[in-house]
Amino acid sequence: MSEAPEDRGPDWLRLAPRTVLARVVLFAGVLAGAALPTGFALAGSRPPGQAFAWVAAGVTLALAADVVAETVRYRRTRYRVGAERGGTEGEGRVELHTGLLVVQRRSLARERIRSVDLTANPLQRVLGLVKVRIGTGERSGGESTLELDLVTRAEGERLRHELLRRAAAPEDPDHDGALALLDRRWIRYAPVSFVAPALGGAAAGAVMQVSEWFGAQGEVIDWIGDRFQGVSVTWMIVDLVLLATVVGAVGALGLWVEMWWNYRLERAPGGTVRVSRGLLTARSVSLEERRLRGVELVQPLGVRMCGAARLDAVATGLAEDDGDRHGDLKTLLPAVERDIADRVAAQVLREPEPPTGAPLAAHPRAARTRRLRWALWSALLPAAVLALLGLLLTPVLLYVAAGWAVVLVPVAVLFALDAYRGLGHGVSGAYLVTRSGTVRRATVALQRSGVIGWTVKQSYFQRRAGILTLSATTAAGAGAYDILDAGESQGLVFAAEAVPDLLGPFLEPVRTPEARPTLR
């Protein structure tokens, strides 16, 4: 196929020639992983030599087809970066033409580009290649991003510097340069995260799945049963849970090393904050400071019990470009000591004091009563159902219901009281701060100028208790951040003072002894 006239010319660039090799080798690995269980499955119904010969022939044909397809894709892929300003066609835009049978032509205006992220898996790093992801920070799906898959590392760095070049930010000798560097002691927080039990369960599921591929799942179950011969079912379950927890903790340590090795958070020239990290798969994420609307201090229960916290960015368009596939790009700092997280938050926001550490106003007792009521209902309702079934079916369920209530009611009450203590809101300089949660406690410092609206929600039970929920609407992060179960006058006055002239016109004082404001 001949190239279109507009695809010719010195301005158009190709991907790196080693792109074909990288993608073919990756596809070959996928084929090998699929061929092994397929060969064993076929060997059960025909001679093993014949079965694996058929599998090898299929792999060879698929690999040859992939080589041809990747070569055609490489030859038909072009990109160019137009000048930042200019009147001729193509200038001021980043253009990408690619496709196998049908050429897709896409472009982004340079003034809309907000991020240029580089990633490279181990194979790509060996070959000196990176994937470049160019985004506009808009929530419009794949139309707001371009991906160059793959270019050389030098070309990726050149594209990042060129596309993110802006007028230099004001000098700040105390904050410029490195904001945080890897401290290997941070790894101790990996096993207490929610990732550890998830990895333990995934490991158990993987063992059963692989054994099923090889037709040995029954043998694996029998082997486990032999190991626990003479042990009660209860203790067997406890032992298996402990084993899965240990495996999950080891997996969490390995995952942490892969994700956060070589970590560096720095303020780069041109008004960007850059996060570099990764042992096998290297990631380099740049975030424009003018897109930053605040930070979120996240404390899952296990991490919080160890006095640590993680720091995420609240920025316009970050991780919403194409769903949750790049959700981890918003993380600025892994779980670290709380005072370090507060210090880094202040430096990222260029604030003298960390907004995430500001004193917050407590919420009324009605909020505590509401949480206690939820906790009791969630613990006692299943117990009541079990007790009813016990009366109708078997007395054994009565003992189960009693054990459920004795164990879970105190736990639920403790969680409810902790959730109430976690509620708070306040103002710290240019930021409004809200905190909530117990299993996952989050403290959000949101730029007051970034709040574009308030949503006031009040259920029937909240009205009776004299409390309400305020949601600060913003174009960044999750889109809205809640102040849960604040007092009516407390919440409305806070909203009116935190962002003047936004909610004030809709408030009117009520002539009562308390003189609390209400919505018109």
Buried (B, 14 or more C-beta within 10 A) or exposed (E): EEEEEEBEEEBBBEBBEBBBBBBBEBBBEEBEEBBBBBBBBBBEEEEEEEBBEBBEEBBEEBBEEBBEBBEBBBEBBBBBBBEEEEEEEBBBBBBBBBEEEEBEEBBBEBEEBBBBBBBBBEBBBEBBBBBBBBBBBBEEEEEBBBBBBBBBBEBBBEBBBEBBBEEEBEEEEEBBEEBBEBEEEBBEBBBBBBBBBEBBBBBBEEBEEEBEEEEEBEEBEEEEEEEBEEEEEEEBEEEBBEEBBEBBBBBBBEBBBEBBBEBBBBBBEBBBBBBBBBBEBBBBBBBBBEBBBBBBBBBBBBBBEBEBBBBBBBBBBBBBBBEEEBEEBBBBBBBBBBEBBBBBBBBBBBBEEBBBBBEBBBBBEBBBBBBBEBBBEBBBEBBEEBBEBBEEEEEEBBEBBBEBBEEBBEEBBEBBBBBBBBBBBBBBBBBBBBBBBBEEBBBBBBBBEBBEEBEBEBEEEBEEBBBBBBBBBBBBBEEBBBBBBBBBBBBBBBBBEBBEEBBEEBBEEEEEEEEBBEEE
